[in-house]
Amino acid sequence: MPEGLAINAEERKEIDKVFNKLYRKIRPRLKDNDGDLLKKAYHLAITAHDKQRRKSGEPYILHPIEVARICYEEIGLGPTAVTAAILHDVVEDTDVTLNDIEGLFGAKITKIVDGLTKLDGLYNVESPQAENFKKVLSTLVEDVRVVLIKMADRIHNLRTIDVMPKHKQLKIAAETMYIYAPLAHRLGIYNLKTEFHDICMKITDTETYNDIKTKLEESETDRTKYIRNFLRPIKKGLRQMEVDHRVTARVKAISSIANKIKKKKIPFEEIYDIFAVRIIVNVPQVEEKSTCWQVYSLITDNYKPIPERLKDWVTTPKGNGYESLHTTVIGPKGRFIEVQIRSERMDEIAEKGFAAHWKYKEVQENGNIYDRWLANVRDILDTQHTDALEFLNDFKTNLFSEEIYAFTPKGDMKILPKGATALDFAFDIHSDVGYQATAIKVNNKLVPMGYKLQNGDQVSVTTSKNQKPTENWLKIVVTGKARSKIRSAMKEERRKQGELGKEALMRKLKNMKVNFEDNVDMLVKYFGLTSRPDLYYALSMGSLKVSELKAFDVVANNLVLKQAPEGVGDIAPKDEKLKSAKSTNKKAPKSRILVNGESADMYEFSLATCCNPVMGDAIFGYLTATKGLKIHRTNCPNSTHIMANYGYRILKAEWVGNIATNFHVDLLIIGVDSGIGVIQDLVGTISDKLGINIRSFNIDGREGYFEAKISVVVLNKDQLVIALKTLKGLENVTSVTRLDKSSS
C-alpha cells in the first residue's frame, strides 16, 4: 500500500473519538484482559497504518475500526474477534509480522490474523483469487470468526467503493457475488447477504438498479399509507392477545425485486408483494412455536391466506438455523403481502446468523446446527484437489440457497441442496455408501441414481464392495462432497493404473542414461499434460508410448528436443501465452472500443456471444488463454465467475466515438394474444416505425398468451432503449426483456 501523509493532531483526535465510541459499546462484554488487548491492538494499528490513507484520502486506520464495529454491532461477534478485526491488515500492509502479533496478543488472535492475511507470491498459479479464497475458507472448520471478519471487511469496502475505478469495482463485485453473498446466506447473516446483492447490482447493472430505486421512492407515500391500514386490525388483535411484540415493515431488496422481474417476466408495476410485514414476539423459548401459530391464526382471521405460500421454518428450521413462519395473504385492494412471524431469538439469529446461533447454542436440544455443515466442509478440505479452482467449485455447492429434506429408512433427516440426486444422498450418508452404491430406492420404488430428490422422499441405498465410482457419476451428482469424493476415488484409481506407466518410463529413461527427476516435468509440458500422474496414466493406457522419446537427443543425461513437430511442445510460460493475444498491428486505432486506454485494435478481440454487448453498454475485457480478448457486458451471466476467478485477466474497456456498426440483440416479448394482428403489430413497430432490421422471428401463442423471441440489429444502446420502450408501450404487450445466452 503506498504511503501518504501521516495522521495529524486533529485527525488523531477524531480517530480516538471513533475508537472510544466503539470501546464504550463493547465494554459490558469485556472479561479478564480483553480491554487491555483491545486498546493495545488499537495503538499498534494506528502506529502501523500512520502514513497510509484510503482512496478517499481519509486515514486508513478508520477502516479497521469500522470493520471491528461491524463485527460487533451487525454480526454479533465478541472482544477477541473485534481485536483481530482492528489488526486484520497490519501484517499484510505494514512491517508488523505474525511473530510480533503472537508476542503481543497470543496464539488465538494470531491465528485469526494469519487467516485474514492474503497469500504472497501467487502470480504463477492459475487463479490468485481462488488461492486466497481457499486460504480463508480453510479456516472455517477451525475458527469461523476469520470468515465473519472477512465479510465485515468486504461489506465496508463495498459501502465505500464509489472512489474506486469502475473496473476494480466490477472485480470486487464479482468476488462478492461468487463467494461472500452465498456464504452470508449459508451462515444465516441475511442483513449482509441482502446488502451484498444490492451494492453489487448497483455496480454491475446500474441502470436497472436506479430505475427500481426511483420507482420505490415514488411509491413510498402510498406504500406507507397502505401498510398502516393493513396493520390496523392486526395490531388491535395482538394487543388483545396481551403478547409483548413489535411490528416492522420492510421493502424488498432492490436486487430481489430485479430478480423477480427477470424470473417472472413482469414489469415493476405488477409486483404486488413488494414489501413484507414482520411480527416479532418476545416470549420464552418454550412458548415460541405456539405463540407464532396463534399470531398466524390472528392474521388469517383478518386476511385470506394463500395456502401454497405457507412456509413453516418454525417446526423445521432451515439448514443454516433460520427459524420463521412465513405466509402470504391477500390484503386490501387485492394486493399480496408477505407476513413473517418469529420470536426475538429467531429474529436475532435471522439477522446475525452463525454468531447469534452460537450465542444460543447452550439451549439447543439437538446441538449446534452448523456442526453437520462444517463436517461437510471438512470433508471437502480433506479431499485432494487439482487446484484451488476445483476446490472452490466443490465448496460453492455447500452454499446452496434452496434446500430439500429427505429421510433414511430409519427416519433420519438429511438436508440437501435443491436439485440433489439419489446418488448425492448416498454420499451424504457416508462416503463408503456412495462409493459402493449399486441401486437406490426412493419411497420403495427403484429409481436411477440421477433421480432428483423431492421434499419428504425416503431413500434406501443398496451397496456392493465390488462397486467403484465411474466418470459418469460426476455428471449425476451436484453436491461438493459427492463430487470431491468421486474425483478423489478416480484419481486414486488413475494413480494405481499410472504406476505401470511410471515404471515403463523409468526403465526407458534408465536405458537411455537420462536422469528421471530432471526430465519428467519437461515431458509433461511437451505432451501438453498438466501433471505427472496424467503422464503416467497416458503411458499406461497406451495413448502415449515411450517410443515417442525418439524425438529427443540425450545430452549430459538430459533430453534435448531434436525438432518439435508443429503444434507440439508449446511449453511457453502462461504469461507469454496471454501476451500473444495482443496483435502486432500498430496502425492508427480504428476500433470503437478502448482497452486500458488503448485501441482494442491492439488485440485480437471479439464481442462475447454469451451477452452480445451493444455500443453504450457497460463493458469489460477478458483476456482468454487461447481465444484472444473477449468483450463482455458487466452484467453478463458469466461475468461473476470470470472476474471472481480470473481477475488478473480482466482489462478496463470502454466505448469511444459513435461509429455506425451493427449489433445483434435478442428480445423476449410476452403479451396478450388477441388472435388478430399481433405479428403485424410487432413487425410493423420494429421494422416500419423504428427502422430496425429483424434477423429472426419466432412466436408461440396459446390460450390468450403469446411469447415472441425476436433477434434484431441495432446501432447502439440508445436505439435499443427506444425500441424497448416503444414495444412495452404496445397495447397487448406486458413485458419486453433483453435476452442473454443463458436465458434464451
Secondary structure, DSSP 8 states (H G I E B T S, - for coil): --B-----HHHHHHHHHHHHHHHHHHGGG--TTHHHHHHHHHHHHHHHTTTBB-TTSSBTTHHHHHHHHHIIIII---HHHHHHHHTTTHHHHSS--HHHHHHHH-HHHHHHHHHHS--S--TTSS-HHHHHHHHHHTTTTT-THHHHHHHHHHHHHHHTGGGS-HHHHHHHHHHIIIIIHHHHHHTT-HHHHHHHHHHHHHHH-HHHHHHHHHHHHHTHHHHHHHHHHHHHHHHHHHHHHT--EEEEEEE--HHHHHHHHHHHT--GGG----EEEEEEE---GGGHHHHHHHHHHHHHHHSEE-GGG-EETTTS--TT----EEEEEE-GGG-EEEEEEEEHHHHHHHHHTHHHHHHTGGG-TT--THHHHHHHHHHHHHS--SSHHHHHHHHHGGG-SSEEEEE-TT--EEEEETT-BHHHHHHHH-HHHHHTEEEEEETTEEE-TT-B--TT-BEEEEE-TT----TTHHHH--SHHHHHHHHHHHHHHHHHHHHHHHHHHHHHHHHTT--HHHHHHHHHHHTT-SSHHHHHHHHHHTSS-GGGGGGEEEETTEEEES---TT------HHHHHHTTB----S----SEEETTEEGGGB-EEE-TTT---TTS-EEEEE-SSS-EEEEETT-TTHHHHHHH-GGGEEEEEE-S-----EEEEEEEEEE--SSSHHHHHHIIIIIIS--EEEEEEEEEETTEEEEEEEEEESSHHHHHHHHHHHHTSTTEEEEEEE-TTT-
